């Protein structure tokens, strides 16, 4: 048996890790400062639930439209520069959304913010993987946990701003400037040089190696993984788009208290991500996903069946904890499927899961206008049940080798 001691990362790699962490933090915090302000914006613009749902759907629409441009931009300018430029433009879009005097301008600003957020997301993950290769071990999950910290921080900042009566424009200007400055400082400590291109497998003749045809079963598994990821997206969007609105409108919570529905969801999601790797190693992706689906369905189901402000906040927390590992699990499993070119499964799941963010707001809004927002939020326990049914495509616990 050989024992290999991994070399300690050099100073540049350690600094770059902090820089990427700062990028993830700002990405989580920027948009989170806007979300608790949605009820005020909806009221100021006089939007119905359906119109509001269509408006906020502009954010994931922008992400879907622009997401594929990230690779081209990264190859041209480098992942760190693209991530930081996207952060600056995301901040501009968030500020414009908060100051929009009409619904169409609000939707257009969210479209810009969503497009830039998608590009930032791909670029910061790409740079994070560069740093991970320098470390020689997995550190990518820590970046996603930092994103959750940023989201909680941004939501808490918004709650404080609301409690202090800070005008929307002043609040978003201050938060935007702060996080843009952090991102620009982080750029100075990112890894220099171009991003490494993946090495393509080749035959001895120098031509790409032939791959067997992908079976229908593999594509069915990809489809199931996409649905699992969409289930996670549906739950996240419920917290993003509707938690504050449901608490302040249907349950008559104060605006500062209503912000805690979203904060509870992303905070519990962070907790789930910090312990998720250990749980998966011990019990397997399948068991952890099914347990998460049960937590989502039962926790939010009880909150909707017996509505109260504390119970609803706890319900959103249960939902966030339950979905913490779903999207990473779906992406990891898709990337491991046999027969697909490297990155194909991951790309398909990453791309199509955004349909959950796109379709959820108008669907929930339409149901809310017809039957009330409480009925619209049944999408959350329904997503939990869907995950329970489909979790069989995920890997069980691996047998421990002697």
C-alpha positions in Angstrom: 0.0 0.0 0.0 1.4 3.4 -0.9 0.8 6.5 1.1 1.0 9.8 -0.7 1.1 13.0 1.1 -0.5 15.9 -0.8 1.7 19.0 -1.0 0.4 22.1 0.7 -1.1 24.7 -1.7 1.2 27.6 -2.4 0.4 31.2 -1.3 -1.1 32.1 -4.6 -3.5 29.2 -4.5 -4.5 30.0 -0.9 -5.1 33.7 -1.9 -7.1 32.6 -4.9 -9.3 30.4 -2.7 -10.2 33.4 -0.6 -10.8 35.4 -3.7 -13.2 32.8 -5.2 -14.9 32.6 -1.8 -15.4 36.4 -2.0 -16.9 36.0 -5.5 -19.4 33.4 -4.3 -20.2 35.5 -1.3 -21.0 38.6 -3.3 -23.0 36.6 -5.8 -25.2 35.2 -3.1 -25.6 38.6 -1.3 -26.3 40.9 -4.2 -29.7 39.5 -5.3 -30.6 38.5 -1.7 -30.8 42.2 -0.9 -33.6 42.6 -3.4 -35.7 39.6 -2.6 -37.2 40.8 0.7 -38.1 44.0 -1.0 -40.4 42.2 -3.5 -43.6 42.8 -1.5 -42.9 46.6 -1.5 -42.1 46.6 -5.2 -45.2 44.6 -6.0 -47.3 47.0 -4.0 -45.7 50.1 -5.5 -46.2 48.9 -9.0 -49.8 47.6 -8.3 -49.1 44.1 -9.7 -51.5 41.2 -9.4 -50.0 37.8 -8.3 -50.0 36.6 -11.9 -48.3 39.8 -13.2 -45.8 39.7 -10.4 -45.0 36.0 -11.2 -44.5 36.8 -14.8 -42.2 39.7 -13.9 -39.9 37.8 -11.6 -39.8 35.0 -14.1 -37.7 37.5 -16.2 -34.7 36.7 -14.0 -34.4 33.0 -14.9 -35.4 33.8 -18.5 -32.3 36.1 -18.7 -30.2 33.3 -17.1 -31.4 30.8 -19.7 -30.8 33.1 -22.6 -27.3 34.2 -21.6 -26.0 31.0 -19.9 -24.4 29.5 -22.9 -22.4 32.7 -23.6 -20.4 32.2 -20.4 -18.1 29.6 -22.0 -17.2 31.9 -24.9 -16.6 34.8 -22.6 -14.4 32.8 -20.3 -12.2 31.5 -23.1 -11.8 35.1 -24.4 -11.3 37.0 -21.1 -10.7 34.4 -18.4 -13.0 33.1 -15.7 -12.1 35.6 -12.9 -12.5 38.7 -15.1 -15.9 37.4 -16.4 -17.1 36.6 -12.9 -16.3 40.1 -11.6 -17.6 41.9 -14.6 -20.8 39.8 -14.3 -21.0 40.8 -10.6 -20.8 44.5 -11.5 -23.6 44.2 -14.1 -25.7 42.0 -11.8 -25.5 44.8 -9.2 -26.6 47.3 -11.8 -29.5 45.2 -12.8 -30.6 44.7 -9.1 -30.5 48.5 -8.5 -32.4 49.1 -11.7 -35.1 46.6 -10.7 -35.5 48.3 -7.3 -35.9 51.7 -8.9 -38.1 50.7 -11.8 -41.3 52.9 -12.1 -43.2 50.3 -14.3 -43.7 46.6 -14.5 -42.0 46.2 -17.9 -38.9 48.1 -16.7 -38.9 45.9 -13.5 -39.0 42.8 -15.7 -36.3 44.1 -18.0 -34.0 44.9 -15.1 -34.5 41.4 -13.7 -33.7 40.0 -17.1 -30.4 41.8 -17.2 -29.6 40.7 -13.6 -30.5 37.1 -14.4 -28.4 37.1 -17.5 -25.4 38.5 -15.7 -25.9 36.2 -12.6 -25.9 33.1 -14.9 -22.6 34.2 -16.5 -21.1 35.0 -13.1 -22.2 31.6 -11.7 -20.5 29.6 -14.5 -17.3 31.8 -14.4 -16.9 31.7 -10.6 -17.4 27.9 -10.6 -14.8 27.6 -13.4 -12.3 29.6 -11.4 -13.1 27.7 -8.3 -12.3 24.4 -10.2 -9.0 25.9 -11.3 -8.1 26.6 -7.6 -9.3 23.1 -6.7 -6.9 21.6 -9.2 -4.1 23.5 -7.5 -5.2 22.1 -4.1 -5.4 18.6 -5.4 -8.5 17.9 -3.4 -12.2 18.8 -3.4 -13.0 22.3 -2.1 -15.8 23.3 -4.5 -18.5 22.5 -1.9 -17.1 25.0 0.5 -17.6 27.7 -2.2 -21.3 26.9 -2.4 -21.6 27.0 1.3 -20.1 30.5 1.2 -22.7 31.4 -1.4 -25.4 30.5 1.1 -23.7 32.6 3.8 -23.8 35.5 1.3 -27.5 34.9 0.6 -28.3 34.9 4.4 -26.2 38.1 4.8 -27.9 39.8 2.0 -31.4 38.8 3.2 -30.5 40.0 6.8 -29.2 43.3 5.4 -32.5 43.8 3.6 -34.4 43.0 6.8 -32.4 45.6 8.7 -32.9 48.2 6.0 -36.7 47.6 6.0 -36.8 47.8 9.8 -34.8 51.1 9.7 -37.1 52.5 7.0 -34.1 52.9 4.6 -35.4 53.9 1.2 -35.2 51.2 -1.4 -32.8 53.1 -3.7 -30.4 54.0 -0.9 -30.4 50.5 0.4 -29.6 48.8 -3.0 -27.1 51.5 -3.9 -25.2 50.9 -0.6 -25.3 47.1 -0.8 -24.4 47.1 -4.5 -21.4 49.4 -4.1 -20.2 47.3 -1.1 -20.3 44.0 -2.9 -18.9 45.3 -6.2 -15.9 46.7 -4.3 -15.4 43.3 -2.6 -15.5 41.6 -6.0 -13.0 44.0 -7.6 -10.6 43.5 -4.7 -11.0 39.7 -5.1 -10.0 40.0 -8.7 -6.5 41.1 -7.7 -5.9 37.8 -5.9 -7.4 35.4 -8.5 -5.1 33.0 -10.4 -3.4 34.7 -13.3 -3.3 33.5 -16.9 -5.8 31.8 -19.1 -8.1 29.0 -17.9 -6.8 25.5 -18.7 -8.7 23.8 -21.5 -9.9 20.2 -20.9 -7.8 17.6 -22.5 -9.7 15.5 -25.1 -9.1 11.8 -25.1 -7.4 10.7 -28.3 -6.5 7.5 -30.0 -2.9 6.6 -30.9 -3.7 8.0 -34.4 -4.4 11.4 -32.9 -8.1 11.3 -33.7 -10.9 11.6 -31.0 -11.6 8.2 -29.5 -14.8 6.6 -30.6 -17.6 6.4 -28.0 -20.4 3.9 -27.9 -23.9 5.0 -28.7 -25.7 6.3 -25.6 -28.6 4.1 -24.7 -32.2 5.2 -24.1 -31.8 4.2 -20.5 -29.0 6.7 -20.0 -31.1 9.5 -21.4 -34.0 8.5 -19.2 -31.7 8.8 -16.3 -30.6 12.2 -17.4 -34.2 13.2 -17.6 -34.9 11.9 -14.1 -31.8 13.8 -12.8 -33.1 17.0 -14.5 -36.5 16.6 -12.8 -34.7 16.1 -9.4 -32.7 19.3 -10.0 -35.9 21.1 -11.0 -37.5 20.0 -7.8 -34.7 21.7 -5.9 -35.1 24.8 -8.0 -38.9 24.9 -7.4 -38.3 24.9 -3.6 -35.6 27.5 -3.8 -37.8 29.8 -6.0 -40.6 29.5 -3.5 -38.3 31.0 -0.9 -36.9 33.6 -3.4 -40.2 34.8 -4.9 -43.0 34.0 -2.5 -41.9 33.5 1.1 -41.9 37.2 2.1 -45.1 37.8 0.1 -46.9 34.9 1.8 -45.8 35.9 5.3 -46.6 39.6 4.9 -49.8 39.2 2.8 -51.6 36.0 3.8 -50.3 35.8 7.4 -50.0 39.6 8.0 -46.4 39.5 9.3 -44.5 42.7 9.6 -42.2 43.3 6.6 -39.0 42.9 8.6 -40.4 39.6 10.0 -41.6 38.4 6.6 -38.0 38.6 5.3 -37.1 35.7 7.6 -38.9 33.2 5.5 -36.3 33.5 2.8 -33.5 33.9 5.4 -34.6 30.7 7.1 -34.6 28.7 3.8 -31.1 29.8 2.7 -29.7 29.5 6.2 -31.0 25.9 6.6 -29.7 25.2 3.1 -26.3 26.4 4.2 -26.4 24.1 7.2 -27.4 21.2 5.0 -24.5 21.9 2.6 -21.9 22.0 5.4 -22.9 18.5 6.6 -24.1 17.1 3.3 -20.7 15.6 2.2 -20.4 13.6 5.4 -24.0 12.4 5.2 -23.6 11.3 1.5 -20.3 9.5 2.4 -22.1 7.6 5.2 -25.5 6.9 3.7 -25.3 7.5 -0.1 -26.8 10.0 -2.4 -30.1 8.1 -2.7 -30.9 7.9 1.0 -29.9 11.5 1.7 -32.1 12.7 -1.2 -35.1 10.7 -0.1 -34.7 11.9 3.5 -34.5 15.4 2.1 -37.7 14.9 0.1 -39.5 13.7 3.2 -38.3 16.7 5.2 -39.5 19.1 2.5 -42.9 17.4 2.0 -43.6 17.0 5.8 -42.1 20.3 7.0 -43.8 22.5 4.4 -46.9 20.4 4.3 -47.5 20.9 8.0 -46.7 24.7 7.7 -49.3 25.0 5.0 -51.9 22.8 6.7 -51.6 24.8 10.0 -50.6 28.3 8.9 -48.8 30.6 11.4 -45.9 32.9 11.1 -43.4 30.9 13.2 -44.6 27.6 11.7 -44.2 28.9 8.1 -40.7 30.2 8.8 -39.8 26.8 10.2 -41.5 25.2 7.1 -39.3 27.2 4.8 -36.3 26.2 6.9 -37.2 22.5 6.6 -37.6 23.0 2.8 -34.1 24.6 2.5 -32.5 21.9 4.6 -34.2 19.2 2.6 -33.0 20.4 -0.8 -29.5 21.4 0.2 -27.8 18.4 -1.5 -30.3 17.8 -4.4 -28.8 20.0 -7.2 -25.2 19.0 -6.4 -26.3 15.3 -6.3 -28.1 15.6 -9.7 -25.1 17.3 -11.3 -22.6 14.8 -9.9 -24.6 11.8 -11.0 -25.2 13.2 -14.5 -21.4 13.8 -14.9 -20.7 10.2 -14.0 -23.1 8.6 -16.4 -21.4 6.2 -18.8 -21.3 6.8 -22.6 -21.7 10.6 -22.4 -18.9 13.0 -23.4 -17.2 14.6 -20.4 -19.4 17.4 -19.1 -22.4 16.6 -21.2 -24.6 15.3 -18.5 -23.6 18.1 -16.2 -24.3 20.7 -18.8 -27.8 19.3 -19.6 -28.8 19.2 -16.0 -27.4 22.7 -15.2 -29.2 24.2 -18.3 -32.6 22.5 -17.9 -32.9 22.9 -14.2 -33.3 26.6 -14.8 -36.8 25.7 -16.2 -37.8 25.3 -12.6 -36.9 28.9 -11.8 -38.5 30.1 -15.1 -41.8 28.2 -14.8 -42.4 28.3 -11.1 -43.2 32.1 -10.6 -46.0 32.3 -13.3 -47.5 29.0 -12.3 -47.6 29.8 -8.6 -48.8 33.3 -9.4 -51.7 32.0 -11.5 -52.7 29.4 -8.8 -52.5 32.2 -6.2 -54.8 34.5 -8.1 -57.3 31.7 -8.5 -57.1 29.9 -5.1 -54.8 31.9 -2.9 -51.0 31.9 -2.4 -51.3 29.1 0.3 -52.5 26.8 -2.5 -49.8 28.0 -4.9 -47.1 27.1 -2.4 -48.3 23.4 -2.5 -45.6 23.2 -5.2 -43.1 22.9 -2.4 -44.3 19.7 -0.7 -45.2 18.3 -4.2 -41.5 18.8 -5.2 -40.5 16.9 -2.1 -42.7 14.0 -3.0 -41.3 14.0 -6.6 -37.8 13.7 -5.2 -38.8 10.7 -3.1 -40.2 8.9 -6.1 -37.2 9.6 -8.4 -34.3 9.3 -5.9 -33.7 5.7 -7.1 -31.6 7.0 -10.0 -29.0 8.3 -7.5 -26.2 6.2 -6.2 -26.8 4.1 -3.0 -24.2 3.9 -0.3 -20.9 2.5 -1.6 -19.7 -0.6 0.1 -16.6 0.0 2.2 -13.6 -1.7 0.8 -11.5 -3.9 3.1 
